[in-house]
């Protein structure tokens, strides 16, 4: 495995393209570890890759090594 620098974006700055699976971090209010988790965003909100709702998402980042 390699080491990668991951640039996190605040959800307040905007969201990724709806076709992109990204890394997401959640706030403590979510009841989960802060992440990162695999997820995506669509017009209805944030989701984990298993299609469960992701609440309190605070950051997202493109997956290292994907699409480069």
C-alpha contacts under 8 A as a table, 3 or more apart, distances in Angstrom:
res1	aa1	res2	aa2	distance
4	X	64	X	6.18
4	X	65	X	7.93
5	X	64	X	7.55
6	X	61	X	6.66
6	X	62	X	7.42
6	X	63	X	7.72
6	X	64	X	6.66
7	X	61	X	5.91
7	X	62	X	7.53
8	X	59	X	6.05
8	X	60	X	5.52
8	X	61	X	4.65
8	X	62	X	7.89
9	X	13	X	6.70
9	X	14	X	7.77
9	X	59	X	5.36
9	X	60	X	5.33
9	X	61	X	6.02
10	X	13	X	5.32
10	X	14	X	7.09
10	X	58	X	5.89
10	X	59	X	4.52
10	X	60	X	6.58
11	X	14	X	5.18
11	X	15	X	5.87
11	X	57	X	7.32
11	X	58	X	5.63
11	X	59	X	5.55
11	X	60	X	6.89
12	X	58	X	7.97
15	X	41	X	7.09
15	X	60	X	7.83
16	X	20	X	6.69
16	X	22	X	7.82
16	X	40	X	7.87
16	X	41	X	6.99
16	X	60	X	7.97
17	X	20	X	5.52
17	X	41	X	7.60
18	X	40	X	6.81
18	X	41	X	5.57
18	X	42	X	5.02
18	X	43	X	7.83
19	X	40	X	7.75
20	X	40	X	6.40
21	X	38	X	6.70
21	X	39	X	5.59
21	X	40	X	4.96
21	X	49	X	7.69
21	X	62	X	7.73
21	X	63	X	7.70
22	X	38	X	5.73
22	X	39	X	5.50
22	X	40	X	5.88
22	X	60	X	6.52
22	X	61	X	5.77
22	X	62	X	5.01
22	X	63	X	5.56
23	X	36	X	5.62
23	X	37	X	5.36
23	X	38	X	4.76
23	X	39	X	6.10
23	X	60	X	5.43
23	X	61	X	5.13
23	X	62	X	6.22
23	X	63	X	6.04
24	X	35	X	6.65
24	X	36	X	5.24
24	X	37	X	5.12
24	X	38	X	6.12
24	X	39	X	6.15
24	X	57	X	6.66
24	X	58	X	7.63
24	X	59	X	5.73
24	X	60	X	4.36
24	X	61	X	6.59
25	X	34	X	5.25
25	X	35	X	4.84
25	X	36	X	4.99
25	X	37	X	6.45
25	X	57	X	5.76
25	X	58	X	5.92
25	X	59	X	5.13
25	X	60	X	6.26
26	X	29	X	7.94
26	X	30	X	6.37
26	X	32	X	7.35
26	X	33	X	7.46
26	X	34	X	4.82
26	X	35	X	6.53
26	X	36	X	7.95
26	X	55	X	7.14
26	X	56	X	5.32
26	X	57	X	4.27
26	X	58	X	5.43
26	X	59	X	7.05
27	X	30	X	5.85
27	X	34	X	6.04
27	X	56	X	5.45
27	X	57	X	6.35
27	X	58	X	6.23
28	X	31	X	5.80
28	X	32	X	6.65
28	X	33	X	7.13
28	X	34	X	6.57
29	X	32	X	7.87
29	X	56	X	6.66
30	X	55	X	5.80
30	X	56	X	5.58
32	X	35	X	7.82
37	X	48	X	7.22
38	X	48	X	5.97
38	X	49	X	5.80
39	X	46	X	7.17
39	X	47	X	5.44
39	X	48	X	4.07
39	X	49	X	4.79
39	X	54	X	7.89
40	X	46	X	5.86
40	X	47	X	5.44
40	X	48	X	6.46
40	X	49	X	6.88
41	X	44	X	7.64
41	X	45	X	5.48
41	X	46	X	4.38
41	X	47	X	6.13
42	X	45	X	5.40
42	X	46	X	6.57
45	X	53	X	7.90
46	X	53	X	6.25
46	X	54	X	5.19
46	X	55	X	6.98
46	X	57	X	7.30
47	X	50	X	7.81
47	X	51	X	5.67
47	X	52	X	5.63
47	X	53	X	4.56
47	X	54	X	4.65
48	X	51	X	5.40
48	X	52	X	5.46
48	X	53	X	6.28
48	X	54	X	5.70
49	X	52	X	7.39
54	X	57	X	6.67
57	X	60	X	7.84
62	X	66	X	7.72
63	X	66	X	5.70
65	X	68	X	5.85
